[in-house]
């Protein structure tokens, strides 16, 4: 059974990312298909340095290695997202 409760975290609205410290990060986190910032990235919007750190960790985690290539990591991420009913 899927939990219908979702945590509420204050975020900066997408249309306010165009100015200030979030503007340089916007192209890196906007979803080109939906033309908005995914919730997983938006939760960092009040702390742009935290968002930069999240992006660094994500890139590191998703880059391929000899034992687990990038394609396989992406496939695992897709299955986890589907199981969690995430659109991203």
Secondary structure per residue as TSV (DSSP state, phi and psi in degrees):
chain	resnum	aa	ss	phi	psi
A	1	X	-	360.0	130.6
A	2	X	-	-80.9	134.4
A	3	X	-	-73.9	127.5
A	4	X	-	-91.1	-0.2
A	5	X	-	-90.4	140.7
A	6	X	-	-132.0	139.8
A	7	X	-	-64.7	146.0
A	8	X	-	-107.1	120.8
A	9	X	-	-127.3	128.7
A	10	X	-	-65.8	134.3
A	11	X	-	-135.3	163.8
A	12	X	-	-83.2	127.0
A	13	X	-	-59.0	146.7
A	14	X	G	-50.7	-42.0
A	15	X	G	-70.0	-8.5
A	16	X	G	-99.2	3.3
A	17	X	T	-80.8	-12.1
A	18	X	T	-72.7	-17.9
A	19	X	S	-121.7	153.7
A	20	X	G	83.3	-163.5
A	21	X	G	-65.7	-21.3
A	22	X	G	-79.3	-17.8
A	23	X	H	-61.1	-37.5
A	24	X	H	-73.2	-21.7
A	25	X	H	-89.5	-22.3
A	26	X	H	-52.2	-48.8
A	27	X	H	-61.2	-23.7
A	28	X	H	-83.3	-18.8
A	29	X	H	-121.5	-9.2
A	30	X	E	-74.2	136.0
A	31	X	E	-80.1	115.9
A	32	X	T	-64.2	-29.0
A	33	X	T	-74.4	-43.8
A	34	X	T	-97.1	-9.8
A	35	X	T	53.9	44.0
A	36	X	E	-151.2	168.2
A	37	X	E	-87.3	126.8
A	38	X	-	-63.9	149.5
A	39	X	H	-56.2	-38.1
A	40	X	H	-62.1	-28.5
A	41	X	H	-90.5	-37.0
A	42	X	H	-62.9	-26.2
A	43	X	T	-62.9	-17.4
A	44	X	T	-94.0	1.7
A	45	X	T	-63.9	-25.8
A	46	X	T	-78.5	-9.9
A	47	X	-	-135.9	82.1
A	48	X	H	-55.6	-34.3
A	49	X	H	-65.0	-36.8
A	50	X	H	-64.9	-37.4
A	51	X	H	-64.7	-43.4
A	52	X	H	-59.1	-42.9
A	53	X	H	-63.7	-42.3
A	54	X	H	-59.3	-45.2
A	55	X	H	-60.8	-41.2
A	56	X	H	-63.1	-44.1
A	57	X	H	-64.5	-42.8
A	58	X	H	-60.8	-47.4
A	59	X	H	-61.0	-41.2
A	60	X	H	-65.3	-44.5
A	61	X	H	-66.3	-33.7
A	62	X	H	-92.8	-7.5
A	63	X	S	-73.7	144.7
A	64	X	-	-72.5	154.5
A	65	X	-	-129.1	175.5
A	66	X	S	-63.2	-32.5
A	67	X	S	-93.0	-20.7
A	68	X	S	-144.7	93.4
A	69	X	-	-61.9	158.7
A	70	X	H	-54.2	-43.2
A	71	X	H	-58.6	-43.9
A	72	X	H	-66.9	-38.1
A	73	X	H	-62.0	-42.9
A	74	X	H	-63.4	-38.9
A	75	X	H	-65.2	-41.2
A	76	X	H	-62.5	-44.8
A	77	X	H	-61.1	-39.8
A	78	X	H	-62.3	-47.4
A	79	X	H	-62.8	-43.1
A	80	X	H	-62.0	-43.2
A	81	X	H	-62.1	-42.9
A	82	X	H	-62.9	-43.4
A	83	X	H	-64.1	-30.5
A	84	X	T	-91.9	5.3
A	85	X	T	58.9	37.9
A	86	X	-	-93.6	145.4
A	87	X	-	-85.0	-12.3
A	88	X	-	-104.9	360.0
